[in-house]
C-alpha cells in the first residue's frame, strides 16, 4: 500500500508547489475513518481510495482532486459527515465528496428507470464540476482491476454497465487511455472465451512482426531526419476489444484485418504535422479514402490528429497518426489534460480551482444535460444517452458553414434536429450538396445540408426508425405523443360534451379544475385525453363534477334522444352494421349496383357486369376484364390486381363511363379507416359519411392495437370528387388517425 510521503512525491513531480498539508490531512483522515474495514479481496478498505488517488496522479491532477479521491467513500461508508468535511477541508471539497456519495449506488439494476435516474444524477453532478467524473472513472477503473475478487454472480452485471456507460463516457470526454482499459477489463468478463482467443492471436502476431515494426519505425525516422523534422515514431497495436468489435460488425476473420498495427508520429508544432504529412505522401502512395484531418476539424471530444494510410515499406499498408505533443496529451487524458484553473474562486486549502469547462467535450455534456429538461421518461433518457455516447462521427455543414458533428449513419433528419428541435419538427425535405435527396440518405463527411421546412409539418412516427441520434429520437417520440394526445383530447372533449348533455348538465373545461385531484390527473388536458383513450369513464367525470348525479335516475324520456340520434345515423349512412353477404337493400338497388344496367360504354347490354372488390367510380380510368362464363369485371386502372392479367391481353376490354347528366347513380368504392378505439368513434365516422351524402354498404372491423381499430368500409358514392372530399373530411375528424382508398 502506498505510503503518505509517496503520494505527495507523485504529485510533486508535476506540481512542485503542491499543498502537502492538504494531502497529508486527507490521507490520515480517510485512513482513520475507514479503520479496520476490509474489501472483498481481504485488503484494508483504505487501499481502494488510495489507488483511486494514484490513478488520478497519473493524469497530473491537482491536489484538491487527489484529496477528493482519498475522501470519496467517507460519507457513504463511515461516520464522516458533510459538515465535518466542510470544516476540515473546505466547502468545495465537501460538495464534491457529497456529490460522489449520492452516486455511490449507480449500479446496473433490473429496473431501467432506477438506473436512468442514477445516470441523470451522475451527469448533473458532472455538469457542475468535471472532477466528479474524473474521480468516478478512476473509482470504476480500480474496481474493474480488482473485479476478480467480487462474487461471480455480480461480475457480469458490473462489466456490462462498464461497457455500456463508463467506457463510452470516458471516450466522449476524450480520455481514450482510460476508455481502452475499461473496455478491455469489461470484455474479459463479458465474453471470456473471445477475449482469450483474441488476446492470444494478438500476442502471437506481435511476436512474428516485431522485426517488421522496428524496420518501419526506422524508415519513418530516417525520412523525418532527411526533411529535418523533429519527430518521435512509435508503433501501436489495436486492443482486444477493438479487434473483436471490428470482426463482429464487419463480419471479418482475424486474418482479414489490415489495421491491427499502426504508427504514431508526435512532433513539436502544428506546422510540423503538415510537413511530416507532406514528406510521407511524397515518399509513399496514399490509400484513397483513408485520409482524415482532425486538426482542422476536431472531434467533439477535442481529439485532434491527422490520420492517413499509406502503402509503405515492403508494400505493406501502414496506418499513421500525426499529432503534436499537446494533442497527444489531450488524446490520452481528454478533459483531464485541460488543466486550466479558474483563479477567481476562493483558494481554501488549495481547493478553489476548477478545470475549465470551455472544451468541446464539456460542451457535449452541457447539451446532453439540457435534454434532461425536455420531459423524457427515464427509460428514454437512458437509451438516448447511450446513443449519444457512440464515438464514430461524420462532420457536415449548414449552408452558412456551421459545423455539425453527427454519429455515422446519421440522416438529414438527425442533422435538422442537431441544428434545433424546431427545425427537425418542421423538416419536410433536404438538399445535400445542392441536390434534393431523400430524408433517409446517409450523410457523409463534408456534406453541406440544407433543410426544407414547412410550418404545417408534424414529424411522422416512422421517422423514429430512421434516425440514429438520441436527440432526434426523443423529439420525434415527444411530437408523436403530443399529436396523439391532442387527438385524444379532442375526442375526449366530444365524449364529455355528450355525457354531460345526457345528464342534463353543462360541460366546461374550467369545471374540471377543482376535481383534478379526484380524477388523479395533473391537468385538464390529461382528463380529456384519458377519456378519449377510454382510460377514464365519462360518467366518472360527470360524477366528479356533480357528486349528486346518478346515472340510474335517467328516465326513459331522457334516453329517447340517444335512440333518435342513432336512428338518424343509421338512416342517413345506410347499412351501418350490415353483415357482409346479407343485405336489406331492395333487390332493384342490388341489380343496379352489380347488374348489367351499369352505364359503361364498350360493354354490350347482354353481358353481366360487376365491379372488382375495391370498386370503381366515375372519374377513375377503368378497364374491363372478361371473366369466361361470368361476364366482365370493371377495375380502376391503378388496381394492383390487374398485374395478374398482364399475360392475357385478349381478356382486356376498353371501357369508359357513359353517364347521363344529372344521373344520381351511386358507385362502389372501398376505404380503409384507422380510428381511435374509443366510445363514439364509429358514430363520428358514420356522421361524416352521412354529412357527405354517401352510403355505407358493408363494414368490417379488425382490432389492430389497444388504441386503434382498422375498419374496412364498402361505400356508395357519386364520383371521384365526391369520394376524395369524403376521404379528406374523414382525415380531419378527431376520431380518425388515417383514411385511404383501397385499390387492390
N, C-alpha and C positions, 0 to 999 in steps of 0.2 A: 504494500500500500504506500502511495506517495506521501513523503514527509511534508510538513508545513513549509520548511525552507525551500524544498524542491519546487513546490507550486509557485512560490514567489519568484524563484530564479527563472522559471519558464516564462513568466510574464515579463520579467526584466529584460530578457533577450530582445524583445521587440518594443518594449516601452520602459526605457531606463528610469523614468520619473514615476514609476508605479507607486501607488498608495499602499505601502506594505502593511500599515496598521489596519486598513480595511480588510485586506485578505487574511491577515492573522486572526483578527476578531471573528470573521465569518467562519474560518476553519475550526477554531476552538469551539465556537457556539454550536455549530452543526454537529461536531463530534460529541459534545456533551449531551445534546438533545437526543440524538439517535442512540446514545448509550450502548446497551447490550443487544439492540435489535439485530436480527440476522436476516440475510437474503435466502432465497431458495437454495443457493449453492452452499450455504453454510458460512459464507464470508460475512464479516461485520457489515451492517447496512450502510455505514458511513462510506464504505468503499465505492458505492454507487454514485452519490453526488460528487465524490472526489474525481471519479473517472469522467463524469459529465463535464466537470470543470476542465480537466485535462484536454478533452476533445475541443473545447472552445479556445483553449490557449493555442492549439494548432491553427486556429483561424485568426489568431492575433487580435482577439477581442479585448476590450478594456476591462479594468479590474472590477467595475461595477457589475458587468455581465458575469464575470467569473464568480463574484460573491453571490449573485442570484442563483447560479448553478449549485453552489455549495448549500444554499438555504432552501432550494425549491421544494423539498419534501417536508420541511419542518412543521409548517402549519397543518399540513394534511395528516402527518403520521406521528407527531409528537405533541407535547403540551405547549408548544410555542403558540403565541397569538400575534395577530396583525399589529396590535398596539405595541407589543414588546419589540417586534421587528422594526417598527417605525422609530421607536425611542432609541434603539441601539444603532440602526443602520440608515435611518432617514426614510421619509415617506415614499421616495421614488423607488427604492429597493423594496420597500414594503408592498407597494402597489404591484410590482412585477411578481413577487413571490405569491401574493394572494391571487393574482391572475392565473398563475400556473396551478395553484391549488384547486381553483374552480374547474380546471381542465383535467385534473388528475385522472378522472374516471372516463376518459374518452376511449372506450373500448368498443370493439365490434359486438353489437348485441343483436338479439333476434328481431327486435322492433326497429325498423329503419327510421321511424320518426324520432326515436330516442337518440340514435346515432347522429342523425341530421341536426338535432338541436344542439348536441355537444359540438358538432363541427361548426355550427353557427357561432357558438361561444369562442371557439378557438380562433376563427377568422376575425371576429370582432376584437378580441384581445390583441391579436397580431396587428390589426389596423391602428391600434393606439400606440404600440411600441413593437418594432420588429424584433427586439431582443427576446420577446416571449417565444417567437418562432425558433430562434436560434437555440435557446435552452431546451425547448420541447423536442426539436430534432436531435440534438445531442443526447437527450434523455432516451429517446427511442432507439438511437443508434447503439448505445451501450446495452439497452435491454435486448436488442436483436443479437448483439455479440454474445450475450450470455443466455440466449433462449433455450439452449440445450438443458439448462437446469430447471426450466419450467415444466410442470406436468405435461405429458404428451397430449392430453385432451385439449389443452389451451394453445399449443404451439401453432397449429394451422390457422386458428382464428386470428391470432396476433400477426402472423405472417401475411395473411390476406389483407388485413387492414393496412399494414405497412406498404404493401404493393399497390393498394387501391388509392390511398390517401397521402401517406407521409412521403413516400419516394417521389411521386409526381409533384407534390407541393415543394419539395426541396429543389426539383428540377425547374419548376416555374419561377422560383426565387433565384435561379442562376447557380445553385450550389451543386454542380454536376458531380463533384467527387463524392459528396455525401449521398447523392441520389444513386450513383452506381453501386456503392457499398450496401445501401439499404436494399436495393433490388437483388443483389447477389445473395445476401443473407436470407431474404424472404424466399427467393427461388429455391434455396436449399431445402426448405421445409414444405413448400407448396408442391413441388414435383421433384422429390429426391432422386429418382431414377434418371430423369432427364438431366438434372444438374450434374450428377456423377458422370454420365456419359459425355456431355459437352465439355466438362472440365478436363476429363482425361484426353479427349481428342485435341483440345487446345494445347495442353501441355506437350503432347506428342508432336503436334505441328510446330510448336515453338522450338523444340529441340532439333527438329530436322531443318529449320530455316534460320537458325542463329547466324550462320555464316553469311547467308544472303542479306539478312537485315543489316549486318555490320558493313557489308560491301556498299549497300545503298546509302547508308549514313555517310560513309566516307566519300562517295561520289558526289552527294549533295554538298557536303562541307567543302570539298575541293572546288566545286562550282562557285560557291559563295566567296571563297578566297580569291578566285580569279576576278570576280566583279567587285572585290573589296567591300563586301557586305559582312558586317559582324553578325553572326547568327549561330544559334545553338540548335542542333538537329538531334531529335530523339525518336526512336520507334515506339509504337504503342500497339497493343493487342486488344481487340474487342473483348468485352466482358461476357461471361457465360450467358447471362440473361438476354443481352442484346443479340447475341448469336442465335439463341433459341427462338427469340421473338421473330427475328427475320426469317428463320427457317419455317416457322409456323405461318406467318402472314403471307409469305410469298411462295409457299409450298416448294421450298428448295431443300436439297440434300446438303450435308456439310461440305461435300466436295465441290458443290456448285457456288459456294460463297467466294467472292473475289476480293472482299474488302476486310478480311479478318485482321490484316496488319495495315497500319497507316503510319505516317510520319508527321511530326510536329516541328515547325520551324519558328523559333522565337527570336525576334530582332528587337532593336532598340526603339525605333520610331515608326510612325505610320508610313512615311515616305519609303523607309526600308522594306516595308511589306510589299509595296508595289514594285520596287526594284528587284526584290527576290522573285516575285511572280514573273516579271519580265525575263529574268535570267533563266528561270525554269522553262517557260513556254518557248523561248528561242532556242533552247537546247534539246528539249524533248517534245513530242507531239501531245497535245491536249486531247482528252476524250470528250467529244461533243456532248453537250447537255449536262456536263458534270462540274460546271463552274458556278460558284455562288460567292457573292461579295457581301458578307455580313458586317463589313466595316462601314460601307456607305449606307447600308440598310440594316441596322442592328435588330436582333430578335427582341421580343417583348421582355425577355428576362435579362436584357442588357448584354447578351452574348455578342461579341464582335470577333470576326476572324474571316480570312479568305479560305475557301475550300476549292480545291481543284484535283482532278485525277489525270495523270499522265501515263503514257507508255514509256517507262523509264529504262534504266539499265537492264540488260538481259531480256529486253522486250516484255517486261512484266508491267502489269497495271499497278500504279502506286497512287494511293490517296494521300494528299498533303493538306495540312492546315498551317496557315501562315498568320502570325499574330505578334503583337508587341508583348513585352513583359507585363505591362499593366493589364492588357486584355487577357493574358494567360491567368493572372491572379483573379480577375473577375469571373473568368470561365470556371475556375476551380471553386471559388468561395462565394460567388454571387453577391447578394446584398451584404454579406459579412465583410466583403472587400471594400465596401463604401464607408470607410472609417472616417467620415466627415461628421464632426460633432457640433452640436449647437452650443455656442458659448453664452447665450443669453439666459440660460437656465441657472438657478442657484446651484452652486457646486458643493453640495453637502456630502462630506466624506467621499468625494470623487464620484458621486452618483448622479450628478446633474447633467450628464451628457446623453444624447440620443443619436443613433445612426440616422443620417439624412434620409428623408422619405422621397427625395427628388430623383427617383430611379424609375426606369420603365417597369421593372418587376413590381415595385411597390405601387405604381400606377395601376397595374392589372389588378392587384389586390383591392385597391380602393374601389375600382369599378365593380368587382365582384361583391363587395360589401354593399354597394348601392343597390344591387339587385335584391338584397335581403328585405328591403322596404317595399318591394313590389307585390307582396302578398302571396308568394308561392307557398304551397304546402311543404312541410318538412321533407317529404319524400321527393318532391320535385326539386327542391333546393339541393338535396344530396346528389341526385342524378345530374343536375345541371352543373354543379361544382366539379364533379368528376369529369364531365365532358370538357370543362374549361381547363382542366389540368393537363390535357394532352399537349405534347410538345411540338409535333411536326406542324409547320405553318407554311402558308403562302402569303405573299405580300402583294396587295392590289392597291389601286389608286382611284380617288374620285376625279371627276373632270377638272377640279381645281388643284389637283396634285397632292391632296391629303393622303397619307399612307394609312391603309387599313390592313392589319395583320389578322389572318383567319386560319383555322385548322385546315389541313389538307382535306380535300373532298368538299370544301365549302361551295355554296351556290350563290347566285346573285341575291337570293332571299336572305341568306346569312349576312351578306355584305350590307344589305339595306338595314337590317336590324342592328348591325355593328355601328352604322352611322347614327341611327336614332330609332327608338321604338316606333315613333310616329311614321318615319319613312318606311319601315317594314310593314306596318299595318296598312298603309295606303299604296303599297307596291303592286303594280299590275303588269309590269314588263321591265326589261333591262336591255341596255346596249352594252356589249362587251367589245372594246376596241372599235367603237363606232358602228358596229353591226348589231341589229336586233337579234337576240339569242333567247332560246327557251330558258325559263327560270330555273330549270333543273340542271343547267350547264355547270360542269365542274370548273371552277376558276383556277387559273394558273398564275405563277409568279409573273409580276409585271403587268397583268391585265388592268386596263382602265375601264371602270364600270360606271355607267350612268343609269340611275334608277328612274323608271317612268312611273308616275304616281296618279292616283285618282281618289278624290275625297269620298267617292261612292263605294270604294273597295272595302271589303271585310275579309281578312285573311282566312282562306279555306282551312278546315281542319286537316285536310290531306297534306298540307304543307309540312305538318309535323314529322311525317315520314321522310321528307326530302332534306330538311335542314340538318346540320351537324353541330351547330353551336348551342350551348345551353341557353344563352340569352334569347335566341330566335325561338327555340322550342318552348321556352317558358312564356314568351309573349304570345305565341300562337295559341297555346293552351288557354291563356288568360282571355284572349279575344274571343275564342270559341265559347268558353264558359259564359262570358258576358253576353254574347249573342243569343245563346240558348236561354240564359237567364231572362233576357229581355223578352224572348219569345214566350217563355213560360209565364212571365209576369203579365203579359198582355192577355194570355188565355185565362190566367187566374183571375184577373180583373173582371172579365166577362162572366166567368162562372159565379163569382161572388155577387155580381150585379143581379144575376138571375135568382141566386139563392135568397138574397135579401128581398127581392121583389116577391118571391113566393111566400116569404114570411111576413109580407106587408110592411117591411121596413125600408128605410132609405140607406143606400150604401155610399159611404165616403171613405177615401183613403185616410183622411185625418182621424176618422173614428177608430182606426186600428191602433193608433199610437198608445193610448192608455192601457191596452190589453196585450201589448207585445210580450210582457213577462209571462202572461197566462198561456200564450201560444208558444213559448220557448223559442222566439225568433228575435234577432237583433235589430231588424228594421222592417219597415213596411214592405219593401221590395222582396225581402225574404219570405214574408207571409204570402204575397201574391204568387211568387214563383213556386212555393211549396204546394199551394192549392193547384196551380197549373200542372205540376208534376204528379198530382194525386197523392202526395205525402201527407197533406193536411186536408181534412174534410171541410167542405164549405159550411156544413151545418155546425161544426165545432167553432168556426169563426163567428157565425151568427150568434151562437150561444155565449161566446166570449164577450161579444159586444153588448148583447141583450141577454143577461143571465136568466131572465124570466121566460124567455122564449122556449117553447117545447114543440117539437115537430108534430107530435101526435095530436095537437089541438087543431091542426088544419082540417077544415070541413070539406065535404065532397065538392061544395061550390067553389071553394078556394082552389081545388086541384083541377077544376074544369079547364082553365086557360091552358094548362100544360097539354091536355089532350087535344084541344083545338089547335095549339101550335104544332104539335106533331102531325095532326091531320093535314094542315096546310102544307107542311113539308112533304108529306107523302104524296099528296095530290099534285103538287107543283113539280116535284122531282121525278115522278114516275115510280117504277117498282123498286123502291129503296132497298127492301130486304128480299128481293126476289131470288129464289134459289135457281142456279143455272140448270137448264133442262126443263124447268116448269115455268109456265107463263100464264098470266091472267090477261095478257094483251088480246084484244079481239082478233079472230082469225084473219080478217081483211088486212089489219095492220101488219100481221106477220107475213102475209103474202107480198105486201108492198115492200117490206124490208128485205125479204130474201127471194122473192119470186121473179118471174120474167118481166114484170111491169116496171122494173128499174129503168129509167130513161138513159140508156147508154148507146151512143152511135157506134155502129160496127158490129152489133150483135143482132142476129135475126130473132124475131119475136117468138119462134117456136123452141128456142133453146133455153133451158133453165139457167138462171144466172144467180150467183151468190157472191158475197164478199169474203175475202180472206179473214181469218180471226181478228187481225188487227184493224180491219175495216178500211174504208176509203171515203173521202168526202169531196164534193165539188171544190175545185181549186188544186187538188192533187193531180199530178200527172199519173195516169193509170195505164195498166196493161192487162190484157185478158190471157189467161192460161186455160187451154182446152183440157178438160178432165174427161177422158173417154168414158162414156156411159153415164156421166152425171152432169154434163153441161160445162159452164165456163165459170172460173173463179176470177174475180177482179182484185188486183193487188195495186197498192201505190208503188210508183216506180222505184222508190227508195227502200222498199222492203228487202231485208236480207234473205227472206225466204225464196226470192227469185233465183238465187245462186244455184238452187237445186235443179233449175230448168235450163241452165246455160248450154248444155249439150243437146237440147231438144228444141231447136229453133222452129220446127214445124208446129209446135203447140202454142207459139206466141201469136196473139191476135191484137192488131192495132185497134184500140177502142178509145173513146173520149166521151165527155159528158155532153148530154143533149137535153138541157133543161128549158122549160118554158119560163118566160119572165113572170115573176110573181109566184113561182112554184113554192109551196110550203112543205115539200117533201123533206123528211129528215134522213140522215145517212149515218152509218155506224163508224165509230172511232173508239179506240181503246187507249186508256190512260193508266199510268201507274202513279199513285199518290202516296207519299210518305207523310203520315200525320202524327202529331203528338198523341201519345197514348194517354188521354185524359178525358174525363167526363165532358161531353158536349162537342168533341172534335168531329164526330161523324155528322152531327146536326149542322155544324158550321159548314162542312163541305157540301152537304145537301142544300143548304141555303144558297151557297154561291152558285151551284148548278141551277137551282130554281130561278134565282135572280137573273140568270143569263138565258132563260127560256130554253134550256137544254133538258134532256130526259135521260135518266139512268135506266138502262135496260137490264143489266145484271151487275152484281157487285160481289167480290170475294175478298176476304181479309186474311192476312197471314202475319202473325206477330213476329217481328224480326229482332226486337230488342225490348228491354223493360220499358223504355221511354217512348218508343216509336212503333207504329203499326204501318205496314205497307198494304195498300188497297189496290186492287185491280178493278177498274171501272170500265164497263162497256156502255158508251153513251150514244145518244142520237142527237146530231147537231145539223144546222142548216148547211154550213160550208166551212172552208178552211179558215176564213176570217173569224167566223163565229167560234170555231174550236180554239184558235190562238188567243182570242180575247178571254175565253173561259180559263185556259191554262194560266194566263197572266194573272187573272184575279185570284185563282186558287193559290198561286205562289205568294201573293200579297197577304193572304189570310194568316192570322196569327196561329192557327191550329195546324198549318201545313208547313212541313220542312222542305218538301220538294214535290214538283208535279211535272211530268213529262209524257209525251206521246209514245206509245209502244208501236214500233214499226217492224216488228218481226219477232 
